[in-house]
Amino acid sequence: MDSQTAIDIALKFTAITVVFVVVLLVVAYTVLAERRVLGLIQGRLGPNRVGPGGMLQPFADLLKFILKEDIVPDKSTRFIYFLAPVIATMAALMTMIVYPFGPETRIPFTDITIPLVVAHFDIGLLYVLGITSVGVYGIMLAGWSSNNKYSLMGGLRASAQMISYELALGLSLIGVILLAGTLDLAQIVEQQSGFRWFIFFHPLGFIVYLIAAIAETNRVPFDLPEAETELVAGFHTEYSAMKFALFFLAEYINMFTVSMLATTLFLGGWNVPGLEYIGIERGSFLFGLISALGFLAKVIFFLFLYIWLRGTLPRFRFDQLMDFGWRILLPLALLSIFITATLIFAFPNLF
């Protein structure tokens, strides 16, 4: 192994570590933000005791999960029972490596440029859809292996819901592929420079994607797999301590993932319009920093939307959930493809 290969491998490991640490920190403080925002919506305080303004509450929660007693049901299928939360968490984390967080950026006082993406795939979008679809196995296996009727019902609900809404979610992205002509996430972002964001050319697809993504992540008003009033806690009823924490973590990482995908495909990714016009040169460290912060701000907007909906909307019944997915959302996704394809054919110069 030559020195350049060793440096490249070291840089990749460093990039993966940085991305995962940042993602885990954002997820931890998303939980805190959700509890504080919901407290504000519901007229209460939320966590405010551990650290200044409750800022250390995520670390207190982590310590609680580590120290809690780990209970395993006697009649559970143990290997699958332990494997399920690992599958759910790993499927959520593995998508992080293909998102472009910013453009190639020059390190200050050097001529070295680094890409703000861990791995550049030509089929990055296909990779994201493929990996995220594996997450349903973790939930389904958790419900089955627990040997609990409530957990089994939650797992069945989750598999039916996620498979149903995956169809609408995938179809809602066809319009973006037609507009961009590629599955490469970096090129899709490049084609949205300025204000040529695909949300303006494919708005119905964006709405369908947003609704399907909320259902895919089992969030209110689509949180039927873990409906507390009916199923105790659904598929993770029999999980405790760190195994429960992994499911909890996977849900919030999935929220982060679909928010990053929405930002990348519809809101221009890391593009912050107007930077070149105020004298900030592309490729400079300042340009890369502002672009990365712009990307993060767009993602935080979607995370806030998740929290806002949780504090605002009631839960569907399961029959309403399935009817909405198959009879309304799926036809709308097909309609969005038809409209976008027709516009591209009729006005090729516009796109």
Order of alpha helices (4+ residues) and beta strands (2+ residues): alpha-alpha-alpha-beta-beta-alpha-alpha-alpha-alpha-alpha-alpha-alpha-alpha-alpha-alpha
